[in-house]
């Protein structure tokens, strides 16, 4: 359990304290107001660490020109630490971390890390098992601390390193799946193995637990993880909040001042009387020894809307109210909104209240007065619109890794970039990996750069659908495939042809700052003004 692991790492904390009163990454009072953009180059967060990112210097310069003074990097646990048993690390990702830190420093940007990001394309199997094992597997717990320590040591050597945070989102999948198991042998086993049963034992008698569940248990080993619609789920929420606090405390022993994005949403829970009440996760808001609390904020939080949408005058007071509420429960620590979601088109959340299009600039104009004094900074999640690209190594930065090849194929350097060269009847293919995707349409969109100096026919197959395009010279190809997600994407050519920047996605996440091609959108000027007003 993390309780035992915390004792084992106490010596590391003492060492960090002895080394410096203010270790690198510690947030000091005189730090400027943070204005952050999540950086993922020209693709998306999930495959950023296997991209070439050939335009990194220009991309970071643009972020700085828009008035941001920092970037957020999502650091996927598995993509960096590929194996928890051997503690093996991905050299390319670590080397790219150095590159980003150096280039961000040149652009005058501080770097903040989202440590432990769930999703990646670095493995075919589900990554969620290792997150679940954090509750009970000492090998995985030690691997986690080694990963956090490795990332901290890597980045803290740079003067522009600011710090980092965990987020409840990256550890919430088990909380969701636990509520679907029901009274099964697996649920009872996990109740004991994760420490949930012990958590109840420390607080209640078996008879009291029977009352909470509304059923009889012959012994403690009959207690199971409650279902989401049971009143007992209140206790599971409290147990899981305690786990997150333990995880953060243990992580802080190797990553000084590490904070956590807390869950500011209030979750509905059924009562034994048949009504609904709200569970607030305020027990996590203090973020242990961190000097600040991170959170995600969306304009739908704590507010009701209708089909006509919300106005700025409706939302601005509620924004202030939510932030004041969090501070009332976190001991008055400053807040960092690492995801300031003034717009959101995530599939599956279409019914959430949202600002009217014409009201977004008005909301951003009034946001400075709300954020100033309540927060130490804010961050944008979607700086540039992105598709949920389901391909690993789409720019061939890792040569042929992730791709199955046949016929004449090779990765070559052309125009300063790795490109896949297909000879006559050469073929590359890859299974589409929807990890981290939130659904989307039944359409799959394919984009890629192709170049055939002499001319060639390029054939792309998705499932049973085949499309052929004549390529002469350099061109960008955009195709649409109906019918949902097939298993494999394959590309062939009937003569020599070069490929780069391949994407296959089902939807585009929009942030209204820059579109997927990097063109300015409707809210970028309002964000620039907001940044000017938050000095």
MITOR-600850 format. One line per field, with one value per residue (C-alpha): z, x, y. Coordinates in nm, 2 decimals, decimal comma, always signed. Example, Ala and Ser with C-alpha at 12.3 -4.5 7.8 and 13.67 -1.06 7.14 Angstrom:
! MITOR-600850
up <- (+0,78_+0,71)
east <- (+1,23_+1,37)
north <- (-0,45_-0,11)
END
This chain:
! MITOR-600850
up <- (+0,00_-0,05_+0,33_+0,35_+0,04_+0,19_+0,49_+0,25_+0,06_+0,37_+0,35_-0,01_+0,12_+0,39_+0,12_-0,10_+0,19_+0,29_-0,07_-0,09_+0,09_-0,25_-0,48_-0,86_-0,94_-0,61_-0,67_-0,50_-0,42_-0,66_-0,96_-1,25_-1,32_-1,52_-1,87_-2,01_-2,33_-2,35_-2,61_-2,84_-3,16_-3,48_-3,39_-3,04_-2,68_-2,71_-2,97_-2,91_-2,76_-3,08_-3,32_-3,50_-3,42_-3,69_-3,63_-3,26_-3,25_-3,46_-3,26_-2,92_-3,06_-3,16_-2,82_-2,67_-2,92_-2,82_-2,47_-2,29_-2,06_-2,01_-2,16_-2,01_-2,12_-2,06_-1,97_-2,03_-1,77_-2,00_-2,29_-2,06_-1,84_-2,08_-1,82_-1,45_-1,36_-1,52_-1,49_-1,85_-2,00_-2,35_-2,47_-2,75_-2,51_-2,25_-2,52_-2,66_-2,31_-2,31_-2,65_-2,54_-2,22_-2,41_-2,69_-2,44_-2,25_-2,57_-2,63_-2,27_-2,17_-1,83_-1,84_-1,62_-1,63_-1,61_-1,45_-1,52_-1,82_-1,88_-2,26_-2,52_-2,83_-2,70_-2,63_-2,79_-2,46_-2,23_-2,01_-1,74_-1,55_-1,42_-1,28_-1,10_-0,95_-0,79_-0,52_-0,42_-0,61_-0,44_-0,76_-0,96_-0,67_-0,66_-1,04_-1,02_-0,77_-0,99_-1,29_-1,10_-0,96_-1,31_-1,47_-1,18_-1,20_-1,58_-1,58_-1,26_-1,41_-1,64_-1,51_-1,69_-1,51_-1,30_-1,15_-1,21_-1,10_-1,11_-1,21_-1,07_-1,44_-1,49_-1,20_-1,23_-1,47_-1,18_-0,99_-1,29_-1,36_-0,99_-0,99_-1,27_-1,12_-0,88_-0,61_-0,79_-0,68_-0,86_-0,69_-0,35_-0,42_-0,53_-0,23_-0,01_-0,23_-0,28_+0,09_+0,05_+0,30_+0,55_+0,50_+0,61_+0,90_+1,04_+1,05_+1,09_+1,24_+1,00_+1,11_+1,02_+0,68_+0,63_+0,70_+0,45_+0,18_+0,28_+0,28_+0,50_+0,50_+0,68_+0,71_+0,59_+0,29_+0,15_+0,12_-0,25_-0,43_-0,44_-0,77_-0,89_-0,81_-0,46_-0,15_-0,04_-0,34_-0,11_+0,10_-0,21_-0,32_+0,02_+0,00_-0,34_-0,24_+0,04_-0,21_-0,43_-0,12_-0,04_-0,39_-0,40_-0,07_-0,18_-0,51_-0,34_-0,16_-0,50_-0,68_-0,44_-0,45_-0,69_-0,69_-0,82_-1,04_-0,81_-0,91_-0,86_-1,00_-0,74_-0,80_-0,75_-0,51_-0,43_-0,07_+0,12_+0,12_-0,26_-0,32_-0,47_-0,29_-0,40_-0,30_-0,31_-0,33_-0,09_+0,10_-0,18_-0,24_+0,00_-0,22_+0,07_+0,09_-0,24_-0,23_-0,47_-0,60_-0,96_-1,11_-1,44_-1,49_-1,76_-1,80_-1,75_-1,39_-1,14_-1,38_-1,57_-1,93_-2,20_-2,58_-2,64_-2,46_-2,18_-2,17_-2,02_-1,76_-1,64_-1,63_-1,49_-1,14_-1,14_-1,23_-0,93_-0,71_-0,81_-0,75_-0,42_-0,31_-0,39_-0,20_+0,10_+0,12_+0,03_+0,32_+0,10_-0,13_-0,47_-0,76_-1,10_-1,36_-1,58_-1,81_-1,86_-2,08_-2,21_-2,50_-2,53_-2,82_-2,67_-2,80_-2,54_-2,36_-2,61_-2,35_-2,12_-2,09_-2,30_-2,39_-2,71_-2,98_-2,97_-2,59_-2,57_-2,64_-2,39_-2,13_-2,19_-2,16_-1,82_-1,70_-1,61_-1,32_-1,20_-1,23_-1,08_-0,71_-0,71_-0,92_-0,98_-1,34_-1,61_-1,89_-2,23_-2,32_-2,69_-2,82_-3,17_-3,29_-3,32_-3,45_-3,23_-3,44_-3,38_-3,53_-3,34_-3,49_-3,77_-3,87_-3,87_-3,60_-3,47_-3,81_-3,87_-3,51_-3,49_-3,86_-4,04_-4,38_-4,69_-5,03_-5,09_-4,79_-4,61_-4,39_-4,55_-4,47_-4,70_-4,65_-4,29_-4,20_-4,18_-4,45_-4,55_-4,90_-5,07_-5,37_-5,64_-5,46_-5,12_-4,83_-4,48_-4,23_-3,87_-3,64_-3,54_-3,17_-3,03_-2,67_-2,52_-2,78_-2,67_-2,96_-3,25_-3,58_-3,79_-4,03_-4,03_-4,17_-4,32_-4,39_-4,51_-4,71_-5,02_-5,28_-5,60_-5,83_-6,13_-6,04_-5,87_-5,76_-5,38_-5,24_-4,89_-4,74_-4,42_-4,35_-4,67_-4,81_-5,07_-5,22_-5,48_-5,55_-5,83_-5,69_-5,89_-5,70_-5,34_-5,22_-4,91_-4,93_-4,74_-4,76_-4,57_-4,49_-4,38_-4,17_-3,82_-3,70_-3,90_-3,76_-3,99_-4,21_-4,50_-4,77_-5,09_-5,40_-5,76_-5,80_-5,58_-5,34_-5,01_-4,71_-4,40_-4,13_-4,15_-3,94_-3,90_-3,67_-3,61_-3,48_-3,42_-3,08_-3,12_-2,90_-3,12_-3,12_-3,41_-3,65_-3,72_-4,00_-3,77_-3,90_-3,66_-3,53_-3,37_-3,01_-3,05_-3,03_-2,71_-2,55_-2,65_-2,47_-2,17_-2,15_-2,17_-1,89_-1,66_-1,57)
east <- (+0,00_+0,11_+0,11_+0,41_+0,57_+0,55_+0,76_+1,02_+1,06_+1,06_+1,44_+1,43_+1,21_+1,47_+1,74_+1,55_+1,50_+1,87_+1,98_+1,79_+1,53_+1,38_+1,43_+1,38_+1,02_+0,90_+0,64_+0,75_+0,53_+0,71_+0,65_+0,46_+0,10_+0,10_-0,06_-0,01_-0,09_-0,08_+0,18_+0,15_+0,31_+0,12_-0,07_-0,22_-0,13_-0,14_+0,13_+0,33_+0,62_+0,67_+0,65_+0,94_+0,79_+1,01_+0,85_+0,89_+1,09_+0,82_+0,54_+0,67_+0,75_+0,39_+0,27_+0,49_+0,37_+0,01_+0,10_+0,15_+0,45_+0,44_+0,35_+0,19_+0,33_+0,12_+0,37_+0,22_+0,34_+0,37_+0,53_+0,81_+0,84_+0,76_+0,79_+0,71_+0,90_+1,23_+1,19_+1,28_+1,25_+1,18_+1,50_+1,34_+1,08_+1,34_+1,56_+1,26_+1,19_+1,54_+1,47_+1,14_+1,29_+1,57_+1,35_+1,09_+1,36_+1,48_+1,13_+1,10_+0,85_+0,83_+0,74_+0,47_+0,42_+0,10_+0,26_+0,11_-0,11_-0,32_-0,33_-0,06_-0,02_+0,31_+0,15_-0,13_-0,28_-0,49_-0,28_-0,55_-0,43_-0,11_-0,32_-0,55_-0,25_-0,14_-0,39_-0,24_+0,07_+0,40_+0,60_+0,38_+0,38_+0,77_+0,77_+0,54_+0,77_+1,07_+0,89_+0,79_+1,15_+1,30_+1,08_+1,15_+1,53_+1,53_+1,34_+1,46_+1,80_+1,65_+1,60_+1,26_+1,11_+0,82_+0,68_+0,39_+0,07_-0,12_-0,48_-0,78_-0,87_-0,57_-0,67_-1,04_-1,10_-1,09_-1,34_-1,57_-1,52_-1,56_-1,92_-2,02_-1,90_-2,19_-2,17_-1,93_-1,63_-1,40_-1,56_-1,52_-1,16_-1,08_-1,26_-1,01_-0,70_-0,74_-0,79_-1,15_-1,27_-1,00_-1,11_-1,47_-1,33_-1,15_-1,47_-1,77_-1,88_-2,00_-2,36_-2,32_-2,18_-2,49_-2,70_-2,50_-2,54_-2,90_-2,81_-2,67_-2,31_-2,21_-1,85_-1,62_-1,50_-1,85_-1,83_-1,80_-1,73_-2,06_-2,25_-2,27_-2,64_-2,61_-2,60_-2,28_-2,10_-2,06_-1,82_-1,63_-1,59_-1,45_-1,21_-1,09_-1,03_-0,81_-0,62_-0,56_-0,43_-0,19_-0,07_+0,00_+0,18_+0,40_+0,47_+0,57_+0,85_+1,03_+0,87_+0,87_+0,56_+0,38_+0,02_-0,30_-0,58_-0,87_-1,22_-1,43_-1,74_-2,00_-2,10_-2,46_-2,52_-2,84_-2,95_-3,12_-3,44_-3,45_-3,34_-3,02_-2,75_-2,42_-2,07_-1,80_-1,43_-1,32_-1,10_-0,85_-0,86_-0,57_-0,33_-0,12_+0,21_+0,17_+0,16_-0,13_-0,43_-0,48_-0,82_-1,01_-1,28_-1,56_-1,83_-2,09_-1,97_-2,25_-2,48_-2,80_-2,85_-3,11_-3,10_-3,03_-2,70_-2,55_-2,45_-2,13_-2,33_-2,47_-2,14_-1,89_-2,05_-2,06_-1,70_-1,61_-1,84_-1,68_-1,33_-1,42_-1,58_-1,26_-1,05_-1,28_-1,20_-0,83_-0,70_-0,69_-0,41_-0,39_-0,55_-0,41_-0,67_-0,47_-0,77_-0,98_-1,26_-1,46_-1,56_-1,59_-1,71_-1,60_-1,82_-2,07_-2,10_-2,32_-2,59_-2,37_-2,46_-2,23_-2,17_-2,33_-2,07_-2,11_-2,08_-1,74_-1,53_-1,75_-1,68_-1,31_-1,31_-1,46_-1,26_-0,95_-1,13_-1,25_-0,92_-0,71_-0,68_-0,84_-0,58_-0,21_-0,26_-0,46_-0,40_-0,56_-0,60_-0,68_-0,44_-0,46_-0,75_-0,65_-0,79_-0,78_-0,51_-0,51_-0,17_+0,16_+0,48_+0,28_+0,58_+0,83_+1,04_+1,10_+1,17_+0,93_+0,82_+0,45_+0,42_+0,41_+0,59_+0,61_+0,78_+1,01_+0,99_+1,25_+1,26_+1,47_+1,57_+1,41_+1,38_+1,50_+1,23_+1,20_+0,97_+0,85_+0,97_+0,74_+0,89_+0,68_+0,41_+0,55_+0,30_+0,28_+0,00_-0,10_-0,39_-0,59_-0,57_-0,87_-0,72_-0,80_-1,07_-1,42_-1,61_-1,69_-1,86_-1,89_-1,66_-1,28_-1,08_-0,74_-0,48_-0,13_+0,15_+0,26_+0,52_+0,59_+0,84_+0,76_+0,39_+0,23_-0,10_-0,15_-0,40_-0,54_-0,75_-0,96_-1,14_-1,33_-1,31_-1,04_-0,96_-0,69_-0,54_-0,31_-0,01_+0,22_+0,47_+0,40_+0,04_-0,17_-0,43_-0,76_-1,00_-1,31_-1,41_-1,76_-1,86_-1,70_-1,37_-1,20_-0,92_-0,63_-0,52_-0,29_-0,12_+0,04_+0,18_+0,24_+0,56_+0,81_+0,63_+0,71_+0,48_+0,48_+0,24_-0,02_-0,34_-0,65_-0,92_-1,29_-1,34_-1,16_-1,14_-1,20_-1,06_-1,14_-0,79_-0,62_-0,77_-0,61_-0,40_-0,27_-0,50_-0,64_-0,99_-1,25_-1,12_-0,75_-0,76_-0,98_-0,72_-0,44_-0,62_-0,69_-0,32_-0,24_-0,48_-0,33_+0,01)
north <- (+0,00_+0,36_+0,41_+0,17_+0,32_+0,67_+0,55_+0,41_+0,74_+0,97_+0,98_+1,12_+1,41_+1,49_+1,48_+1,72_+1,96_+1,95_+2,02_+2,35_+2,55_+2,63_+2,33_+2,38_+2,38_+2,54_+2,81_+3,14_+3,44_+3,67_+3,44_+3,62_+3,53_+3,20_+3,22_+2,87_+2,68_+2,31_+2,22_+1,92_+2,06_+1,98_+1,66_+1,59_+1,52_+1,14_+1,10_+1,42_+1,23_+1,01_+1,31_+1,48_+1,83_+1,98_+2,33_+2,34_+2,67_+2,85_+2,69_+2,80_+3,14_+3,18_+3,08_+3,35_+3,61_+3,54_+3,65_+3,32_+3,29_+2,91_+2,58_+2,27_+1,93_+1,61_+1,34_+0,99_+0,74_+0,44_+0,63_+0,74_+0,43_+0,15_-0,13_-0,12_-0,44_-0,35_+0,03_+0,06_+0,41_+0,54_+0,72_+0,92_+1,06_+1,16_+1,32_+1,51_+1,64_+1,79_+1,95_+2,10_+2,24_+2,40_+2,54_+2,67_+2,84_+3,02_+3,14_+3,27_+3,01_+2,83_+2,46_+2,29_+1,92_+1,72_+1,41_+1,07_+1,15_+0,83_+0,78_+0,70_+0,49_+0,34_+0,00_-0,21_-0,33_-0,12_+0,10_+0,12_-0,19_-0,02_+0,27_+0,03_-0,15_+0,17_+0,10_-0,23_-0,35_-0,24_-0,31_-0,07_+0,18_+0,18_+0,21_+0,51_+0,69_+0,61_+0,76_+1,08_+1,11_+1,06_+1,32_+1,57_+1,52_+1,55_+1,88_+2,05_+2,10_+2,37_+2,72_+2,76_+2,45_+2,57_+2,25_+2,01_+1,86_+1,53_+1,53_+1,33_+1,26_+1,03_+0,81_+0,81_+0,51_+0,26_+0,47_+0,45_+0,07_-0,01_+0,12_-0,13_-0,46_-0,53_-0,80_-1,03_-1,23_-0,99_-0,69_-0,86_-0,94_-0,59_-0,44_-0,63_-0,59_-0,21_-0,14_-0,04_-0,31_-0,19_+0,16_+0,07_-0,14_+0,16_+0,36_+0,13_-0,20_-0,47_-0,40_-0,03_-0,13_-0,35_-0,04_+0,16_-0,10_-0,20_-0,57_-0,84_-0,95_-1,27_-1,15_-0,87_-1,07_-1,04_-0,67_-0,56_-0,23_-0,05_+0,01_+0,37_+0,40_+0,27_+0,50_+0,32_+0,48_+0,79_+0,58_+0,47_+0,84_+0,92_+0,61_+0,71_+1,07_+0,93_+0,72_+1,03_+1,22_+0,93_+0,91_+1,28_+1,28_+0,99_+1,16_+1,49_+1,31_+1,29_+1,59_+1,89_+2,11_+1,88_+1,98_+1,81_+1,91_+1,84_+1,74_+2,06_+1,89_+1,78_+1,41_+1,30_+1,02_+0,83_+0,85_+0,56_+0,77_+0,76_+1,12_+1,25_+1,44_+1,59_+1,46_+1,72_+1,62_+1,89_+1,65_+1,67_+2,05_+2,12_+1,92_+1,80_+2,00_+2,18_+2,56_+2,58_+2,39_+2,31_+2,26_+2,23_+2,48_+2,47_+2,73_+2,45_+2,39_+2,45_+2,63_+2,54_+2,64_+2,61_+2,55_+2,92_+2,90_+3,10_+3,47_+3,62_+3,79_+3,46_+3,27_+3,53_+3,54_+3,16_+3,14_+3,36_+3,15_+2,82_+2,95_+3,11_+2,78_+2,58_+2,83_+2,81_+2,44_+2,44_+2,65_+2,97_+2,85_+3,02_+2,84_+2,74_+2,66_+2,43_+2,38_+2,69_+2,56_+2,85_+2,63_+2,25_+2,03_+1,69_+1,41_+1,28_+1,62_+1,79_+1,85_+2,05_+2,42_+2,63_+3,00_+3,14_+3,19_+3,57_+3,57_+3,40_+3,72_+3,91_+3,64_+3,64_+4,02_+4,00_+3,70_+3,90_+4,07_+3,73_+3,55_+3,83_+3,78_+3,44_+3,25_+3,24_+3,15_+2,97_+2,73_+2,66_+2,29_+2,33_+2,59_+2,44_+2,23_+1,86_+1,53_+1,22_+1,07_+0,69_+0,62_+0,58_+0,73_+0,91_+1,13_+0,84_+1,00_+0,64_+0,50_+0,21_+0,15_+0,08_+0,01_-0,32_-0,30_-0,51_-0,48_-0,19_+0,05_+0,26_+0,57_+0,84_+1,20_+1,45_+1,83_+1,80_+1,54_+1,16_+1,03_+0,69_+0,59_+0,34_+0,16_+0,00_-0,20_-0,11_-0,13_+0,00_-0,07_-0,01_-0,11_+0,20_+0,26_+0,45_+0,48_+0,81_+0,89_+1,00_+0,86_+1,09_+1,03_+0,71_+0,88_+0,83_+1,12_+1,05_+1,32_+1,28_+1,45_+1,27_+1,34_+1,15_+1,33_+1,10_+1,03_+0,74_+0,60_+0,59_+0,35_+0,37_+0,09_+0,12_-0,20_-0,29_+0,06_+0,13_+0,47_+0,55_+0,89_+1,00_+1,18_+1,40_+1,62_+1,73_+1,75_+1,71_+1,43_+1,44_+1,15_+1,05_+0,69_+0,60_+0,30_+0,35_+0,23_-0,05_-0,25_-0,15_+0,13_+0,03_+0,24_+0,11_+0,27_+0,15_+0,35_+0,54_+0,77_+0,95_+0,98_+1,20_+1,34_+1,07_+1,12_+0,91_+1,05_+1,06_+1,41_+1,74_+1,90_+2,28_+2,56_+2,85_+2,99_+2,81_+2,56_+2,22_+2,38_+2,66_+2,94_+3,20_+3,15_+3,36_+3,38_+3,43_+3,81_+3,79_+3,56_+3,79_+4,08_+3,86_+3,78_+4,15_+4,22_+3,95_+4,09)
END
